[in-house]
Amino acid sequence: MDPRRLLRTPAPAAALALLLTAGCAAAPTAEPVSHAEPTALSASATAALRPYYAQRPAWRDCGVPGFQCATLKAPLDYARPGDGQVKLAVARAKATGPGERIGSLLVNPGGPGGSAVDYLQAYAGVGYPAPVRARYDIVAVDPRGVARSAPVRCLDGPAMDAYTQVDQTPDDQRETDGLAAAYRKFAAACAERSARVLPHVSTVEAARDMDIVRAALGDAKLNYVGASYGTFLGATYAELFPDRTGRLVLDGAMDPSRTAREVNLDQTAGFDTAFRSFAADCVKQADCPLGNASVRDATARMRTFLTALDREPVPTGEARRPLGEALATIGVITAMYDEAAWPQLRGALTRAMDGEGAGLLALADSYYEREAGGDYSNLMAANAAVNCLDLPPAFTTPAAVAAAVPSFEKASPVFGRGLAWASLGCAYWPVKATGTPHRITADGAAPILVVGTTRDPATPYAWARSLAAQLSSGTLLTYDGDGHTAYGRGSDCVDTAINTYLLQGTPPPPGKRCR
C-alpha cells in the first residue's frame, strides 16, 4: 500500500513477458565506527564473527540452467553474535570469459524486499552486458527478511487482497479509522508471524551480511551494482567498510539524509513528474483515454476517474477484487516506473473507463507480486519491515497526516492525497526504528559511481545529486530521460560509462550527461 517507499528497478521489458571460491577470505578486522551506526560492535562481538567470515559456499545446482546456489550464515544480532543465526540465500552466474576474471559483482534490484536471487536469474545473470559477465561472477544474495533469507511473513493471500483494497483517501472519520485499523492489523500480523527476525532486518545489518558474503567469496573488496533502494544498501556498506569498498554503482540513488516525511513528499513529486511525462506523451496518441487537449486536461480527467472509482469500483472478473481507487492508483503508479509500460497503461485506462478493470488490476498485481493463485511474495512484508526500522515514521497520527495532505496534493494533484495517507503505516509498527537520517561520506572509499535519471519517479534526480555530493569519492552520472534507474535500459551512453567503470575502475568525468 506504500508505493513511495517501495524502490525497485524494473527489469527491462524483454526480460519480463535476478565466482570462484579460490583464495583466502579477508580476515575479520575490527569495523570502523560510524556516527550513524546504531550498534557499534564490541571487541568480543567482533571476535565472535570470525567463524562467519571463515565460511565457504558449498555451491549446488539451482534448478535454473547456468546458475549455482548456496547458503551462508550470519548472526541474527551483530551485537550478540551468539544469540542465533539467519541463513542467507546466495546465487551466482560464473564469469563466462574470455579475459581474466576480476572477481565477484554483487547485484541488488532494490525494494527493500526485492529478491536479488530472482533478479539475477531473470535478468542480471543473462542480461547484463556481455563484457561485464565475461569478467565477473555475477552474484546475488537475498537480504535478510527477503524471499529465501529468513523471510518476514505477515498477512496471508486473502488478507492481503483485502489490505490492498482499503480506501487510502479517507473522506470522514469512519474511513480514517478503517485505514488506521488496516495498518494495525498488518503490523500485528507481522509481529505474530515474524517476531524473531523483525527487529533485525535493518539496512545496516544487511550491509554487514554483504561483508560476510564478500569474504566467503574470497574477494578482498566488494564490487557491487545496486539499483533504487539497493543504492542505500551499497552506500551503507561503504560507510561501514570504506577500506573494503571496490567498484560501487549506485543507480537510481536514494538520499540517506532525508527524513521519512521528506522521502515521501519527494517521491510524491517524483511520481507527479513521471505522470506529467506520461500525460504529455499520451495526449499525442490517437488512443489516449485522457483526451488530446493538454497535460492539464489529462491530469483533471485522471483525478475525476480515480475519484469516481472511490465511489463506485468497476468489475475486474474477480468478484472479491473490483477495481477501486486504491488498486487503480497502484496500477497507474506501476506504469510510471518504466516508459515502456505507457502503451499498456493507455489500454488499461481505456478499458477501465469503459467499465472493465482487469488491465489496471493486472498492473497492480505485478506491483504487489501477487501470483495468479492468490498468493503474494513477501515483498510488501519485507518492505515495511525494513523501512520501519531504517527511519522513524513520517507521521505518528492520522491528524498529522490530515494536516499534511495539502502539501502532498500540491506536490501531486493526482497522487498526493493517497500518498500522504499511505505514509501512516510505520506509526503502528511493533518495533522501534533503529536508524536515523544522516549524510554518508564513506571517507577513504574508492571512487563510487552514482547514477541519476532526471525524470525518475521513485528516486528523484535531486537525491542522486545529493548522494554524489555527500560521498567523499562520489561521481555523478546523469541520464536525461524517463523511468526508474538507467543501467541496461537502452542508453548506450549510460551503459558504456558504467561498463568502463566496472571493467577498468575509471568513473566518467564530472558532469557527464547522457540521453
Buried (B, 14 or more C-beta within 10 A) or exposed (E): BBBBBBBBBBBBEEBEEBBBBEEEBBEBEEBBEBEBBBBBBEEEBBEBBEEBBBBEBEBEEBEBEEBBBBBBBBBBBBEBBEEEBBBBBBBBBBBBEEEEBBBBBBBBBBBBBBBBBBBBBBBBBBBBBEBBBBBBBBBBBBBBBBBBBBBBBBBEEEBBBEBBBBBBBBEEEEBBEEBBEBBBBBBBBBBEBBEEBBBBBBBBBBBBBBBBBBBBBBBBBBBBBBBBBBBBBBBBBBBBBBEBBBBBBBBBBBBBBBBBBBBBBBBBBBBBBBBBBBBEBBBEEEEBBBEEEEBEBBBBBBBEBBEBBBEEBBBBEEEEBBBBBBBBBBBBBBBBBBBBBBBBBBBBBBBBBEEBBBBBBBBBBBBBBBEEEBEBBBBBBBBBBBBBBBBBBBBEEBEBBBEBBEEBBEBBBBBBBBBBBBBBBBBBBBBEBBBEBBBBBBEEBBBBBBBBBBBBBBBBBBBBBBBBEBBBBBBBBBBBBBBBBBBBBEBEBBBEBBBBBBBEEBBBEEEBEBE
